[in-house]
Amino acid sequence: MLIYVNNPHPEITYKQYQKLIKTLLLESEQNDLKLEQFERMIEGWFTDKDVHSNYNIVHFATPGVLKTQFYKNIYRYGQ
């Protein structure tokens, strides 16, 4: 299920893009994440009532947010 927030996503810089890719790849390698698990983490972030964000990809792809969503949506379910 994809969720749209009705706001165009702000453009990101090449430097931000590089950092995003590096952070997401590192998270994937450290936790052996598959695409389906990333999708669950993303959906969890968009539906988490405790998230106070503009839902920018730059915010999602930070170690703290990724760690929180990993534990809330993957780790506690054992997959």
PEWO-V106622 format. One record per backbone hydrogen bond with DSSP energy under -0.5 kcal/mol. NH is the residue of the N-H (numbers start at 1). CO is the residue of the C=O. E is the energy in kcal/mol with one decimal. If there is no record, write none. Layout:
# PEWO-V106622
NH|CO|E + NH|CO|E
This chain:
# PEWO-V106622
17|13|-2.5 + 18|14|-2.5 + 19|15|-2.0 + 20|16|-2.7 + 21|17|-2.4 + 22|18|-2.3 + 23|19|-2.7 + 24|20|-2.9 + 25|21|-2.6 + 26|22|-2.2 + 27|23|-2.4 + 28|24|-2.3 + 29|25|-2.6 + 30|26|-2.9 + 31|27|-1.8 + 32|28|-0.6 + 33|28|-1.7 + 37|34|-0.5 + 38|34|-2.0 + 39|35|-2.5 + 40|36|-1.9 + 41|37|-2.3 + 42|38|-2.6 + 43|39|-2.7 + 44|40|-2.5 + 45|41|-2.0 + 46|42|-2.1 + 47|43|-1.6 + 48|44|-0.8 + 48|45|-0.5 + 49|47|-0.6 + 51|48|-1.7 + 53|51|-0.6 + 59|56|-0.8 + 60|56|-2.2 + 61|57|-2.4 + 62|59|-0.7 + 62|60|-1.4 + 66|62|-2.8 + 67|63|-2.5 + 68|64|-2.3 + 69|65|-2.8 + 70|66|-2.4 + 71|67|-2.3 + 72|68|-2.5 + 73|69|-2.2 + 74|70|-2.4 + 75|70|-2.3 + 76|71|-1.3 + 77|74|-1.1 + 78|75|-1.6 + 79|74|-1.8
